[in-house]
Amino acid sequence: MALHMIKLSVGTEDIADLQRWQEERLRREGKLYHRTRMTPKRADEILPGGSIYWVIKGMILCRQPLTGFERALDDEGRALTLLMLKPELVATEPTPHRAFQGWRYLDPARAPRDLKDSGGAGLPPALAAELRQLGVW
């Protein structure tokens, strides 16, 4: 099972907002990525099959399959890593997660299930999260 990454989506209101932002980048630049200064040292454990799990407003709400890592330079010539992404956002069981800086590795055993696989498709994220915290779902 592949290792995953987790990242805050700062300023994003919901999954639809993240989708709009990414569609604009894809239209403008012709590729979809998230840029970061740090290169994952465990990249070989992430690919193939790993995803980036997005934390939106304190909740893991979706994941996005990673397709690769590319090296790049910013406008000032500093090295960057581009986390290359598939354009699909997969809703997950809403799971509370505290804020952190940068990105982190996410063990597959701790990753929330896809919402369609958990029987919670169609539930509002806040309700699904509350039911999950209560142990009802």
Residue frames as qw, qx, qy, qz and C-alpha x, y, z in Angstrom:
[[0.000, 0.889, 0.457, 0.000, 0.00, 0.00, 0.00],
 [0.427, 0.530, -0.006, 0.732, 1.37, 3.42, -0.99],
 [0.312, -0.413, -0.373, 0.770, 2.38, 6.12, 1.44],
 [0.132, 0.832, 0.448, 0.301, 0.37, 9.37, 1.17],
 [0.266, 0.116, -0.186, 0.939, 0.92, 13.06, 1.84],
 [0.140, -0.790, -0.587, 0.106, -1.31, 15.51, 3.72],
 [0.284, 0.124, 0.063, 0.949, -1.47, 19.26, 3.15],
 [0.107, 0.628, 0.472, -0.609, -3.58, 22.21, 4.31],
 [0.278, 0.530, 0.512, 0.616, -5.52, 23.94, 1.54],
 [0.199, -0.426, -0.324, 0.821, -5.20, 27.44, 3.00],
 [0.200, 0.299, -0.091, -0.928, -7.94, 29.88, 2.03],
 [0.294, -0.113, -0.810, -0.495, -10.14, 27.20, 0.48],
 [0.538, -0.176, 0.229, -0.792, -13.78, 27.17, 1.57],
 [0.839, 0.042, 0.454, -0.297, -14.75, 23.67, 0.40],
 [0.647, -0.009, 0.671, 0.364, -13.98, 20.97, -2.17],
 [0.479, 0.757, 0.413, 0.164, -15.74, 22.92, -4.94],
 [0.035, -0.977, 0.164, 0.135, -13.55, 25.95, -4.21],
 [0.502, -0.482, 0.637, 0.331, -10.38, 23.81, -4.43],
 [0.632, 0.361, 0.638, 0.250, -11.69, 22.34, -7.71],
 [0.315, 0.930, 0.188, 0.023, -12.26, 25.82, -9.19],
 [0.232, -0.862, 0.390, 0.228, -8.78, 26.98, -8.17],
 [0.567, -0.249, 0.717, 0.321, -7.17, 23.90, -9.70],
 [0.586, 0.595, 0.526, 0.159, -9.21, 24.11, -12.92],
 [0.158, 0.982, -0.048, -0.094, -7.97, 27.67, -13.36],
 [0.357, -0.665, 0.595, 0.275, -4.31, 26.60, -12.91],
 [0.636, 0.108, 0.724, 0.245, -4.77, 23.72, -15.34],
 [0.466, 0.808, 0.355, 0.066, -6.35, 26.06, -17.92],
 [0.000, -0.974, 0.198, 0.114, -3.68, 28.73, -17.44],
 [0.223, -0.696, 0.669, 0.135, -0.58, 26.51, -17.24],
 [0.730, 0.335, -0.506, -0.314, -1.58, 23.27, -18.93],
 [0.586, 0.031, -0.774, 0.236, -0.57, 21.10, -15.97],
 [0.606, -0.687, -0.118, -0.382, -1.78, 20.58, -12.44],
 [0.649, 0.107, -0.543, 0.522, 0.60, 20.70, -9.50],
 [0.466, -0.881, -0.080, -0.030, 1.19, 21.97, -6.00],
 [0.538, 0.582, -0.387, 0.472, 4.57, 23.56, -5.49],
 [0.721, -0.692, -0.014, 0.041, 6.68, 23.10, -2.37],
 [0.081, 0.843, -0.527, 0.070, 10.26, 23.80, -1.33],
 [0.472, -0.417, 0.768, -0.116, 10.84, 20.38, 0.19],
 [0.587, 0.267, -0.672, -0.364, 11.38, 17.28, -1.92],
 [0.884, -0.305, 0.148, -0.321, 9.82, 14.12, -0.45],
 [0.066, -0.566, 0.822, 0.009, 12.65, 11.81, 0.59],
 [0.464, 0.052, 0.869, -0.163, 10.20, 8.89, 0.54],
 [0.491, 0.422, -0.240, -0.723, 8.96, 9.57, -3.00],
 [0.333, 0.192, -0.884, -0.266, 9.52, 5.94, -4.00],
 [0.034, 0.228, 0.904, -0.361, 7.05, 4.89, -1.28],
 [0.344, 0.463, 0.277, -0.769, 4.43, 7.37, -2.52],
 [0.604, 0.504, -0.290, -0.545, 4.46, 6.50, -6.21],
 [0.284, -0.273, -0.491, -0.777, 2.67, 4.74, -7.70],
 [0.439, -0.469, -0.761, -0.095, -0.64, 4.87, -5.90],
 [0.293, -0.362, -0.485, 0.740, -0.20, 7.66, -3.36],
 [0.004, 0.804, 0.445, 0.394, -2.46, 10.66, -2.91],
 [0.132, 0.164, -0.334, 0.919, -2.31, 14.05, -1.30],
 [0.245, -0.643, -0.721, 0.079, -5.05, 14.45, 1.33],
 [0.077, 0.481, 0.050, 0.872, -6.37, 17.99, 1.54],
 [0.247, -0.493, -0.637, 0.538, -7.28, 19.57, 4.89],
 [0.028, -0.493, -0.318, -0.810, -9.93, 22.26, 4.36],
 [0.411, -0.577, 0.069, -0.703, -11.06, 24.37, 7.32],
 [0.374, -0.446, 0.686, -0.437, -9.74, 21.87, 9.86],
 [0.844, 0.083, 0.459, -0.265, -11.12, 18.75, 8.17],
 [0.170, -0.210, 0.829, 0.489, -9.61, 16.23, 5.77],
 [0.606, 0.430, 0.282, -0.607, -12.30, 16.38, 3.07],
 [0.835, 0.531, -0.018, -0.141, -10.74, 14.92, -0.05],
 [0.621, -0.397, 0.524, 0.427, -7.73, 13.32, -1.64],
 [0.560, 0.762, -0.168, -0.278, -6.06, 13.74, -4.99],
 [0.947, 0.024, 0.177, 0.268, -3.89, 11.10, -6.69],
 [0.173, -0.798, 0.415, 0.402, -0.24, 12.07, -7.16],
 [0.872, 0.487, 0.053, 0.006, 1.33, 11.29, -10.53],
 [0.776, 0.259, -0.119, 0.562, 4.93, 12.39, -10.01],
 [0.391, -0.809, -0.029, 0.438, 7.42, 14.94, -8.75],
 [0.609, 0.623, 0.100, 0.481, 9.22, 17.52, -10.88],
 [0.492, -0.419, -0.102, 0.756, 12.07, 19.86, -10.03],
 [0.244, 0.828, 0.309, 0.401, 11.65, 23.55, -10.85],
 [0.381, -0.050, -0.228, 0.894, 12.99, 26.99, -9.95],
 [0.007, 0.827, 0.486, -0.284, 11.02, 29.90, -8.56],
 [0.331, 0.913, 0.119, 0.207, 11.29, 33.46, -9.90],
 [0.221, -0.900, 0.374, -0.042, 14.37, 34.06, -7.73],
 [0.525, 0.524, -0.671, 0.010, 16.17, 30.89, -8.84],
 [0.394, -0.352, 0.744, -0.409, 15.47, 28.83, -5.70],
 [0.224, 0.032, -0.947, -0.227, 14.81, 25.10, -6.10],
 [0.641, -0.028, 0.262, -0.721, 11.23, 23.87, -5.83],
 [0.119, 0.051, 0.983, 0.133, 9.45, 20.56, -6.15],
 [0.547, 0.027, -0.196, -0.813, 6.20, 20.31, -8.04],
 [0.389, 0.080, 0.883, -0.251, 3.81, 17.67, -6.72],
 [0.288, 0.068, -0.606, -0.739, 2.11, 16.60, -9.95],
 [0.419, 0.166, 0.677, -0.583, -1.61, 15.86, -9.51],
 [0.065, 0.375, 0.839, 0.389, -4.42, 14.12, -11.35],
 [0.181, -0.269, -0.096, -0.941, -7.32, 16.55, -11.83],
 [0.600, -0.443, -0.583, -0.323, -9.77, 14.38, -9.85],
 [0.186, -0.372, 0.567, -0.710, -10.70, 15.22, -6.26],
 [0.558, -0.230, -0.788, -0.122, -12.06, 12.21, -4.37],
 [0.486, -0.607, 0.129, -0.615, -14.27, 13.04, -1.37],
 [0.433, 0.091, -0.834, 0.328, -13.22, 11.25, 1.82],
 [0.504, -0.657, -0.553, 0.096, -14.85, 10.68, 5.18],
 [0.015, -0.845, 0.136, -0.516, -14.60, 14.11, 6.82],
 [0.806, -0.280, -0.358, 0.379, -11.92, 13.77, 9.47],
 [0.221, -0.974, 0.051, -0.001, -10.81, 16.53, 11.87],
 [0.804, 0.106, -0.083, 0.579, -7.15, 17.49, 11.59],
 [0.322, -0.830, -0.075, 0.449, -5.23, 20.22, 13.39],
 [0.406, 0.904, -0.135, 0.002, -3.29, 22.88, 11.51],
 [0.758, -0.345, 0.301, 0.466, 0.38, 22.38, 10.61],
 [0.176, 0.810, -0.313, -0.464, 2.93, 23.97, 8.31],
 [0.083, 0.443, -0.813, -0.368, 4.12, 22.47, 5.05],
 [0.834, 0.034, -0.372, -0.405, 3.10, 18.93, 4.23],
 [0.478, -0.424, 0.731, -0.239, 3.45, 15.65, 6.08],
 [0.296, 0.091, -0.917, -0.253, 3.54, 11.98, 5.22],
 [0.698, -0.132, 0.232, -0.665, 0.30, 10.12, 5.93],
 [0.188, -0.153, 0.970, -0.015, 0.40, 6.44, 6.74],
 [0.400, -0.121, -0.661, -0.623, -2.22, 4.57, 4.68],
 [0.354, -0.359, -0.841, 0.196, -3.63, 3.00, 7.85],
 [0.102, -0.475, -0.427, 0.762, -4.49, 6.51, 9.15],
 [0.088, 0.027, -0.410, -0.907, -5.93, 7.82, 5.89],
 [0.538, 0.264, 0.447, -0.664, -9.71, 8.37, 5.83],
 [0.456, 0.264, 0.819, 0.228, -11.73, 6.12, 3.52],
 [0.066, -0.125, -0.470, -0.871, -13.22, 7.45, 0.33],
 [0.436, 0.088, 0.356, -0.822, -16.72, 8.71, 1.03],
 [0.715, 0.174, -0.384, -0.557, -18.29, 6.54, -1.68],
 [0.560, 0.125, -0.813, 0.095, -16.79, 3.45, 0.00],
 [0.064, 0.030, -0.729, 0.681, -18.03, 4.35, 3.48],
 [0.098, -0.579, -0.805, -0.083, -21.73, 4.68, 2.73],
 [0.162, -0.651, -0.341, 0.659, -21.67, 8.39, 3.55],
 [0.205, 0.166, 0.463, 0.846, -21.98, 9.83, 0.05],
 [0.177, -0.633, -0.503, -0.561, -24.42, 12.72, 0.08],
 [0.505, -0.709, -0.398, 0.290, -24.06, 13.58, 3.77],
 [0.078, 0.952, -0.127, 0.267, -23.01, 17.15, 4.53],
 [0.589, 0.375, -0.549, 0.460, -19.35, 17.10, 5.64],
 [0.192, -0.457, 0.484, -0.721, -20.07, 18.61, 9.08],
 [0.846, -0.198, 0.113, -0.482, -22.76, 16.00, 9.83],
 [0.908, 0.209, -0.353, 0.082, -20.54, 13.15, 8.62],
 [0.338, 0.466, -0.568, 0.588, -17.68, 14.39, 10.80],
 [0.460, -0.396, 0.401, -0.686, -19.91, 14.66, 13.86],
 [0.950, -0.054, -0.050, -0.302, -21.32, 11.15, 13.34],
 [0.769, 0.335, -0.466, 0.283, -17.80, 9.81, 12.92],
 [0.065, 0.479, -0.561, 0.672, -16.60, 11.50, 16.14],
 [0.673, -0.283, 0.292, -0.617, -19.57, 10.03, 18.02],
 [0.194, -0.238, 0.951, 0.022, -18.66, 6.58, 16.75],
 [0.664, 0.369, 0.440, -0.479, -22.04, 6.16, 15.08],
 [0.760, 0.638, 0.014, -0.123, -20.59, 5.98, 11.57]]
